[in-house]
Amino acid sequence: MPAVLGSAQMAGVAFGAVISYGLVSGGVLPLMLAGPVVAMVGYVAAACLVLLLMYCLADMAVTHPVPSAFGAYAEAYIGLRMGIVVRVAYFSAVVCIVGTEVVLLEPLFGFWLAPLPGWMVVVLLLIGLGAINGLGALASARFGLSLAVLKVIALIALVALAVYQAPLAGEAEIGIGDTVWPDIWADVPLPSLWQAFVVAVLGYIGIETMAVAAAETAAPAAVLRRSMRRATWGVLILVLCAVAASGWIQAQHFVPFNVPPFVYLLGLTGVPAVNTVFNVLMLLAVVSVLNSQIYAGSRQLFGLSRAGRAPAVLARPWSRSASGSVACTVLLPILIYLAYEAFPTQVYIGATSIAVTALLAVWMAIFASHVGFRRQAGGRSWQGVVGVVLVLAIAASTLQIDVFGVALMVGLPFLIFIFMAEFVFGLFFANPK
């Protein structure tokens, strides 16, 4: 694929994937699990792991600018079959995320487009996103960047509103001065902090899409590496500011469990038409995530086709993109969404479990690939070793967190099935290197 993206468009893909509905609403899960202070510490610790991940990705992306990114890295430094498994796992995760994340838009469409059935509008939206991505990487990135900019501006405005409200803390129901750091830590066992860290790490998932966009970025290696690092810092700083603002709101006020903290904040400041404003932010957040995921997923399917594990027609470029890959990346989530409409609980649990497990496996493969990458160059990768150990620990810890308790039980058999299918295919129907 030709290098047609700029550094800002590459960063827009990452911002689009990470700045999700949960962050924009202020309803980040660790705040509910462990409280504001512990959640903030967990997010800072998770940010350190993300920095290690993006260091490894930037190192490999400037050397191997290929569309399937981490799938190709795994193939080169772990083995052909593992490269195939990583691509299939990531594509499967994208299908599951897009097929279930789009459900968040149903209430919005029901509010604005009442005459039309919600499912019809959702399907048309996905087809529209597929059409934009089918026009090529540049069209997709420009659209994604515009959404990401609007989303980032909105999030910065919400954080600024929270800061503006800070001098009024004395009038709040709960004063932060009533609690001191030693008392907070005395009541917080280490497992709570670890759980906050685990959930925060899962909240950063999506930032790896930047490596996919890097392959289509027209920039010299040194500039590309610097751009990836700056974009990573930008994402992390924005996320941490949003978490801090959300935590402040929850620490100062009795926020009802079913009210997102930033919606509560907008109500405090007297902003008119709060629900309409929030609906617009929700639309920006979800559509931006969907666009970034469709972009990244289609590139993995493109790589699978080039590796001989998907129909060759999916790798046939059209208008600067693999349009067949884009079409499949949209069609399969539509099927997931329609299945969700029929069996919501079963499909949501299954899709979420597969997505979480598959993406953790991809992160672990990225770190392991960097170990092989450095070893081939005659060096060592402590970042890769630390990353593999931490991701393994995080994956095991999901068994102890209620909302992710079944993730491994569903996702791990799925990954084993992918590996066995690739092993059988490679043994009998292909000629592995």
N, C-alpha and C positions, 0 to 999 in steps of 0.2 A: 504494500500500500504506500502511496506517495506521502512524503512529509509535508503536510499542508497546515498544521496547527501552529499557533504561536504559544508562548509560555503562559500567557494569561488564559488562553482557552484550555490548555492542559490543566492548569490549576482549577479552572471552573469545573472540570469533570470531578475532581476530588472534593471540592466544596459542595458540589451538587449531591454527591453520594453520602457524605458524612453529616451535613447539616440537615437532619431529618425532622419529621413531625414532632418527635418526642423532645428534641432540643429546642425547637422553635416555640413549642407550647410551654416549655419550662418544666414539663412533667417527667424529668429524667428518673429512671427507675431506681438508681442507687440512693437517691434522696429519700425515697419511700422505704427502702430496705434498711438503711443504716443511719439516716439523719444527715443534715447538711454538712457538718464539719467532716465526718468520716467520708461522706461521698466526695467532698472536694479533695481530700487526701488521696482517695482511690483514683480519682480522675487524673491527678498529677502523676501518680505512680504509673497509671496506664499510658499517659502521655510519654513517659520515658521509654516504655516498651515500643510505642509507635515510632519514636525517634530511631530506635535500633532497627525496626523493620524498614523504615524509609531510607536509612543509611544503606542497608543491604540492597534494597531495590534500586536506589540511585546508582550504586556501584555497578550493578549488573545491567541496568537499563542503558547506560551510556556506552557500554561495550557491546551489548546485544539489543539494538533497537528493532525488536520484532513485535508484531501486533498481539500475539498471544502471551507476551511478557513472561510471567512466572511459570506458565505452562512450558514455554520453550526453555527457561532456565532449569526447570526440573528435569526436562528431557536431556539437556546437555550435561548436567552435573550429578544427577542421581540415576538416571536411566530412562530409556525410551518409554517403557511401560508406565513409570511413575509420571512422566510428562503427560501421557495420555490421561491417566487417572486425575491429575490436577486439573487439566482442561475440562474433563467431563464433570468433575466435582464442582468447579466454579460455575460452569454453565448451568448445572442443575440448581445450584444455590440461587443464581440470578432468576431462573424461571420461578422458583418457589417464592422469592422475595417479591418480584413484580406481581405475581398472581395473587398474593395475599395483601401486600401493601396498598394495592389499588382499592381495596375494600374501604380504606379510610375515607375515600372520596364519596362514597355512597350517600352519607348524610348531607354533604354539601350539595350534591347534584339534586337530591330530593328537595332541598330548600330552595335552590335557584331554578331548577328545571323540572318542577313538579309534574307537568303533563307527560313527560317522557319517563319510561321505566328506568330505574337506576342502572340496571345491568346493561341496558342498551347504550347509555351514555358512557359507561365505563369501557365497554368494548370499543366504541367509536374513538374514545380517547387513546386507547392502546394502539389502535390502527393508525391514528394520526401521528403518534410518536414514532411508530414504525416507518411511516412515510417520510418523516423528517430525517430519521437516521438513514433511510434508504437513499437519500439524496447525497450522502457522503459524510465523511468525518468532519469536514469544515462546517456543513450545515448543522450537524448535530452539536458540534462544539460551540458554535455561535449561539444556538438556541439555549444550550445548557448554561453558557456563560451569562447570558442575559437573565435567566432565572436565578442563577447563583448570586449575581450582583444584587438583584432585588431582595433575595432572601437574606443575604449578609447585611444589607442596609437595614432591613426590618429588625434583624436580631440585634444589631448595634443600637438601634433606637430603643428597643426593649431594655437592653442593659443600661442605657443612659437614663431611661425612666426609673429604673430601680435605684440608680445612684442618686437621682434627683429626690427620690422618696427617702433616702437615708437620713437626712436631717430631721425628718418627721418621726423617727423611730421612737421617740419618747412618748408619742401618742398611741403607739401600737399596743396590742393586747399583751404581747410578750416582749420583753426587752432583752436584747442580746447581752446587755451588761449584767443581767441577772445570773449568767453562767460564765465560769472561768475555765480556761483550758484544762487545768488539772482535773476539775470535776468532770468535764466531758470525757477525758480519756479514762478516768476511773470507771466510768459506766459503759465503756465500749470494749468488749472482748476482741481479741485479734481476729477470730473468725468473721466478725462483722466487717472489719476493715478489709479482709481478704475477699469477702463476697462483694463488697463495693468495688474493689479493684477488678474482679472478674467481670462484673456487669459493665463497668466502665470500658474495659477493653472491647467487649462486644459492641459497645456504642460507637467505637472508632472504626469498626469494620466498614469497608467501603473506600478507605483512603488508598488502598492498594491499586484502585483503578487508575491512579495517576501514572503508574508504570505502563499501563496499556496505552494511554494517550501519549506518553513519552515517545513511543515508537513512531508516531505520526507528527512529531513536533520538529519543525524546521529550525533547529538551533545546534550550534557546535557542542561537542561533548561537555566542555567546561561550563558553558552557559546553561546547558540542560541540567547538569548536576546541581548548579547553584539555584536554578529555578525550582527544581523539585524540593530542595531543602527549604527555600523561602516559603513555598506554598505549604509545606508541611507545618512550619512554624506558624503560618497564618491560620491554618485550620485549628491547630492546638490552642493557640491563644484565644481565638474566638470561642471555641468550645469551653475552655476553662472560665472565661468571663461570663458566658451564659450560665454555666453551672453555679458559679459564685453568686450571680444575681438571683437565680432561682432559689438557691439555698438561703439567701438573705430574706427573700419574701416569705419562705416557709418558717424561718426562725423568728420573724417579727410578727406574723399574723396567724390566726387560726384559719388556714386555707382549707376549705372543704375538700374531702378526698376526691370527689368527682369533678373538681374545678381545676384546670391547669393553672399553675402559679402565675404565668404571664397574663392569662385572661383575668385573673383576680387583680393583678397589678393595673391592667388597663381600666378595670372598674374603679379602682381607688383614685386614679388620676382624672376620672370624669370624662374619658374619651367617649364621644358619641358613637352609637351603633357598634358596641363592642363585639357582638356576635358576627357582624358583617366583616369587621376588620380581621377578626380571628379566622373566619372562613377563607378570606383572601390569602392570609399567611399560610394556612393549611394547604390550600391549593398549590401555592408556590413551592412549599416544602416537598409535598408528595410527588408532584409532577417532575420536579427537579431530580429527586432520587430515582424515579422510574427512568428518566431519560439517560442518566449516567449509567444505570445498571444495564439497560438495553444496549447501550454503546459498548460497554465492556464485555457483556455476555456474547454479543455477536462476533467479537474478535476472537474469543475462545473457540467458538464454533467454526469460524474461518480457519483457525489453526488446526482444529481436528480434521477438517476437510483436506487441508494441505498435507497432513500427516497420514492420510489414507484411512481415517476412522469415521468419516462422514461422507455422504455423497459428494462427488467432485463438483457438482453444480453449485454447491454452497460456497465454493471458493472462487467462483467466476465473478470477477469485478464488474460493476456497472455503476457509472457515474461516481467514480472514485471510491466505491465501497463494495463490500460483499453483500449485495442486496438479498440474496437467498438466505444468508446467515441472519440478517436482520429480520426477515419475514418469519423464520423459525423462532427467533428470540421473542417475537411478539405473539405468534400463534400459540405456542405452548403455555405461556402465562394466561392467555385467554381461557384455555381449557382448564387450567388450575382454578381460575376464578369462577368459572361456571360450575366446577365440581364443588368449590367452596359454598356456592349458593345452595347446592343440594344437600351437602353434608358439612356444615360449617365447622363443627368441633373437630371431627376426625381429620379433615383436610388441613385445618390450621395447625393442629398439633404435628401432623406428619410433615407438612411443608416447612414449618419453623424448625423442627428438629433436624431435618436434612440440611437446611440452609446454615444453621449454626455450626453443626458438625463439619460440613464441607468447607466452610470458610475458615474455621480453625485449622483444618487439615491443610488448606492452601497456605495459611500463614506459616505453619510449621515447615511446609515444603520450601517456602521462600528462604527461611533461615537455614535449612539444611542445604539448599542450593548454594547459598553464599559460602558455606563451609567448603563445598567442593570447588567453587569458583576461586576462592583464595588459595586453596591447596594446589590447584593447577598452576597458579601463578607463583607458587613457592612460598606462600605466606600462610597465616592462620587467621581465623575469624572467630574472635571471642564473642562478637555480637551474635553470630549465628548459633554458637553453642548455647549462650544464655537464652536466646530467643526460643530455641527448640525446647529447652527445659521448662521455661515459663509457660509456653503454649500447652505443653503436655500437662502441666499442673493445672492450668486453667480449664482444660478439657475435662480432667478428672473432677475438678471442683464443681462443674455444672450439675453433677449428680446430687450435690448437697443444697442446691438452690431451687426452691420450689418451682419458679417459673421456667426453669430450664431442666428440671429433673429427668425428663424423658428424652432429652436431646440425643444423648449418646446411645440410648437403648434403641432408638429408631435410626439415627444417623450412621452409627458405626456399622450395622449390618448392610446399610446402603453402600457405604464406601467399600466394604469387603466384596459386595456383589460386583461393583464396578471393577475392582482389581481382578477378580476371578474371571469376569467376562473379557477383560483385556488380555489376561493370560491365555485363555482358551483361544481367543481370536488371533493373538500373536503366534500361538503355537501351531495352529492348523490353517489359518487363512492369510497370514501375512509373513513377511520376512523381516523380523526385528533386527536392528543393527547389532 
